[in-house]
Amino acid sequence: MSFMYICLEGIDGAGKSTQVKLIKQWLDDMGYDVELLVEPTSSPVGILIRKMLQNPKATDSDFQKTLGLLFAADRMILKDKIEKTDEKRILISDRCFYSSMAYQNHLEWIKEINRFAKKPDMVILLDIDEKTAVSRCQGTDKFENETFLKKVRHNYLKMAKKEGFIIIDATNGVKLIHHDLKKALASNLGICDGGIID
Protein backbone atom coordinates (compact mmCIF):
# COMPACT_ATOMS: atom_id res chain seq x y z
CA MET A 1 0.00 0.00 0.00
CA SER A 2 1.03 3.64 -0.39
CA PHE A 3 1.77 6.19 2.35
CA MET A 4 -1.16 7.24 4.52
CA TYR A 5 -1.41 9.98 7.16
CA ILE A 6 -4.23 9.35 9.64
CA CYS A 7 -5.25 11.71 12.44
CA LEU A 8 -7.35 11.10 15.55
CA GLU A 9 -9.07 14.21 16.88
CA GLY A 10 -11.34 14.96 19.83
CA ILE A 11 -11.65 16.97 23.02
CA ASP A 12 -9.51 16.26 26.07
CA GLY A 13 -10.63 13.01 27.69
CA ALA A 14 -11.86 11.40 24.46
CA GLY A 15 -9.20 8.68 24.67
CA LYS A 16 -7.04 9.59 21.68
CA SER A 17 -3.69 8.76 23.31
CA THR A 18 -4.89 5.30 24.32
CA GLN A 19 -6.45 4.54 20.94
CA VAL A 20 -3.51 5.61 18.76
CA LYS A 21 -1.31 3.15 20.68
CA LEU A 22 -3.86 0.34 20.31
CA ILE A 23 -4.26 1.06 16.59
CA LYS A 24 -0.50 1.05 16.09
CA GLN A 25 -0.22 -2.33 17.82
CA TRP A 26 -3.05 -3.75 15.70
CA LEU A 27 -1.53 -2.52 12.44
CA ASP A 28 1.94 -3.68 13.52
CA ASP A 29 0.47 -7.15 14.08
CA MET A 30 -1.09 -6.97 10.61
CA GLY A 31 2.36 -6.39 9.12
CA TYR A 32 2.12 -2.65 8.40
CA ASP A 33 4.96 -0.20 8.96
CA VAL A 34 3.44 2.31 11.40
CA GLU A 35 4.73 5.38 13.22
CA LEU A 36 2.97 7.49 15.83
CA LEU A 37 2.96 11.29 15.88
CA VAL A 38 1.81 13.46 18.77
CA GLU A 39 0.94 17.15 19.01
CA PRO A 40 2.52 18.99 20.68
CA THR A 41 5.77 17.29 19.60
CA SER A 42 8.80 16.62 21.80
CA SER A 43 10.67 19.49 20.11
CA PRO A 44 11.67 22.57 22.16
CA VAL A 45 8.59 24.31 20.73
CA GLY A 46 6.35 21.41 21.73
CA ILE A 47 7.80 21.31 25.24
CA LEU A 48 7.09 25.03 25.63
CA ILE A 49 3.49 24.49 24.47
CA ARG A 50 2.94 21.72 27.04
CA LYS A 51 4.19 24.02 29.79
CA MET A 52 2.00 26.91 28.63
CA LEU A 53 -1.13 24.73 28.48
CA GLN A 54 -0.97 24.50 32.28
CA ASN A 55 -1.10 28.27 32.68
CA PRO A 56 -4.34 29.55 34.27
CA LYS A 57 -4.57 32.10 31.44
CA ALA A 58 -4.43 29.46 28.69
CA THR A 59 -8.01 30.12 27.52
CA ASP A 60 -7.61 33.93 27.46
CA SER A 61 -7.77 35.54 24.03
CA ASP A 62 -4.22 36.93 23.84
CA PHE A 63 -2.76 33.76 25.32
CA GLN A 64 -4.69 31.78 22.70
CA LYS A 65 -3.00 33.75 19.93
CA THR A 66 0.42 32.92 21.35
CA LEU A 67 -0.50 29.24 21.57
CA GLY A 68 -1.85 29.35 18.03
CA LEU A 69 1.46 30.64 16.70
CA LEU A 70 3.46 28.10 18.67
CA PHE A 71 1.31 25.20 17.48
CA ALA A 72 1.71 26.38 13.87
CA ALA A 73 5.49 26.50 14.35
CA ASP A 74 5.48 23.02 15.89
CA ARG A 75 3.56 21.72 12.86
CA MET A 76 6.24 23.02 10.51
CA ILE A 77 8.66 20.71 12.32
CA LEU A 78 6.21 17.85 11.80
CA LYS A 79 5.62 18.78 8.16
CA ASP A 80 9.25 18.11 7.30
CA LYS A 81 9.11 14.74 9.06
CA ILE A 82 5.85 13.74 7.35
CA GLU A 83 7.07 14.66 3.88
CA LYS A 84 10.26 12.61 4.34
CA THR A 85 8.38 9.52 5.54
CA ASP A 86 8.79 6.30 3.58
CA GLU A 87 6.10 5.96 0.91
CA LYS A 88 4.86 2.66 2.34
CA ARG A 89 4.55 3.80 5.96
CA ILE A 90 1.37 4.68 7.85
CA LEU A 91 1.54 7.71 10.14
CA ILE A 92 -1.02 7.93 12.93
CA SER A 93 -1.23 11.28 14.67
CA ASP A 94 -2.71 12.22 18.02
CA ARG A 95 -4.08 15.62 16.84
CA CYS A 96 -3.23 17.86 13.88
CA PHE A 97 -4.06 21.44 12.82
CA TYR A 98 -7.78 20.72 13.20
CA SER A 99 -7.19 20.88 16.96
CA SER A 100 -6.21 24.54 16.71
CA MET A 101 -9.32 25.21 14.63
CA ALA A 102 -11.48 23.62 17.32
CA TYR A 103 -9.74 24.92 20.43
CA GLN A 104 -8.59 28.40 19.51
CA ASN A 105 -10.38 31.59 18.58
CA HIS A 106 -10.01 33.66 15.39
CA LEU A 107 -10.69 30.78 12.98
CA GLU A 108 -9.66 32.51 9.75
CA TRP A 109 -6.37 33.59 11.30
CA ILE A 110 -5.75 30.04 12.56
CA LYS A 111 -6.38 28.72 9.05
CA GLU A 112 -3.93 31.25 7.62
CA ILE A 113 -1.02 30.47 9.96
CA ASN A 114 -1.55 26.73 9.42
CA ARG A 115 -1.85 26.90 5.64
CA PHE A 116 1.45 25.03 5.20
CA ALA A 117 0.55 22.25 7.64
CA LYS A 118 0.21 18.79 6.11
CA LYS A 119 -3.42 17.75 5.70
CA PRO A 120 -4.24 14.19 6.84
CA ASP A 121 -5.57 11.65 4.37
CA MET A 122 -8.10 10.53 6.96
CA VAL A 123 -9.46 12.17 10.12
CA ILE A 124 -11.37 10.28 12.81
CA LEU A 125 -13.18 12.26 15.49
CA LEU A 126 -13.62 10.55 18.85
CA ASP A 127 -16.78 12.28 20.03
CA ILE A 128 -17.64 12.49 23.71
CA ASP A 129 -19.75 14.82 25.84
CA GLU A 130 -17.84 17.33 27.92
CA LYS A 131 -19.04 16.02 31.31
CA THR A 132 -17.78 12.50 30.67
CA ALA A 133 -14.59 13.88 29.14
CA VAL A 134 -13.73 16.01 32.19
CA SER A 135 -14.34 13.03 34.50
CA ARG A 136 -11.57 11.21 32.59
CA CYS A 137 -9.09 14.11 32.63
CA GLN A 138 -6.29 14.61 35.11
CA GLY A 139 -7.07 18.31 35.52
CA THR A 140 -3.55 19.52 34.73
CA ASP A 141 -4.47 21.70 31.72
CA LYS A 142 -6.62 24.82 31.84
CA PHE A 143 -8.61 23.46 28.88
CA GLU A 144 -9.99 20.60 30.98
CA ASN A 145 -13.27 22.21 32.06
CA GLU A 146 -16.84 21.55 30.92
CA THR A 147 -17.72 25.05 29.73
CA PHE A 148 -14.69 25.33 27.49
CA LEU A 149 -14.85 21.75 26.17
CA LYS A 150 -18.56 22.14 25.32
CA LYS A 151 -17.60 24.92 22.90
CA VAL A 152 -14.70 22.89 21.51
CA ARG A 153 -16.89 19.85 20.95
CA HIS A 154 -19.39 22.01 19.06
CA ASN A 155 -16.55 23.28 16.85
CA TYR A 156 -15.37 19.74 16.17
CA LEU A 157 -18.81 18.47 15.18
CA LYS A 158 -19.32 21.45 12.89
CA MET A 159 -15.94 20.78 11.26
CA ALA A 160 -16.62 17.07 10.99
CA LYS A 161 -19.74 17.72 8.95
CA LYS A 162 -17.95 20.16 6.66
CA GLU A 163 -14.70 18.20 6.24
CA GLY A 164 -16.13 14.68 6.18
CA PHE A 165 -14.51 13.31 9.34
CA ILE A 166 -15.43 9.82 10.47
CA ILE A 167 -17.17 10.16 13.86
CA ILE A 168 -16.87 7.46 16.52
CA ASP A 169 -18.74 7.40 19.83
CA ALA A 170 -16.03 7.77 22.48
CA THR A 171 -18.38 7.39 25.45
CA ASN A 172 -18.06 3.62 25.03
CA GLY A 173 -15.43 1.47 26.69
CA VAL A 174 -11.86 1.21 25.36
CA LYS A 175 -12.42 -2.14 23.63
CA LEU A 176 -15.58 -1.06 21.79
CA ILE A 177 -13.98 2.21 20.66
CA HIS A 178 -10.98 0.24 19.43
CA HIS A 179 -13.26 -2.13 17.51
CA ASP A 180 -15.10 0.79 15.88
CA LEU A 181 -11.78 2.37 14.92
CA LYS A 182 -10.58 -0.85 13.34
CA LYS A 183 -13.77 -1.07 11.27
CA ALA A 184 -13.31 2.51 10.07
CA LEU A 185 -9.66 1.97 9.17
CA ALA A 186 -10.14 -1.45 7.59
CA SER A 187 -12.30 -0.12 4.77
CA ASN A 188 -9.67 2.50 3.91
CA LEU A 189 -6.68 0.18 4.17
CA GLY A 190 -8.23 -2.76 2.32
CA ILE A 191 -8.28 -5.03 5.38
CA CYS A 192 -10.87 -7.82 5.25
CA ASP A 193 -13.40 -8.41 8.02
CA GLY A 194 -11.24 -11.16 9.49
CA GLY A 195 -8.64 -8.56 10.40
CA ILE A 196 -10.95 -6.68 12.77
CA ILE A 197 -12.13 -9.56 14.93
CA ASP A 198 -11.18 -8.92 18.58
Helices and strands as residue ranges (DSSP letters): E 4-9, H 16-29, E 33-38, H 44-52, H 61-83, E 89-94, H 97-103, H 107-113, E 122-127, H 130-136, H 146-163, E 166-169, H 174-189, G 193-196
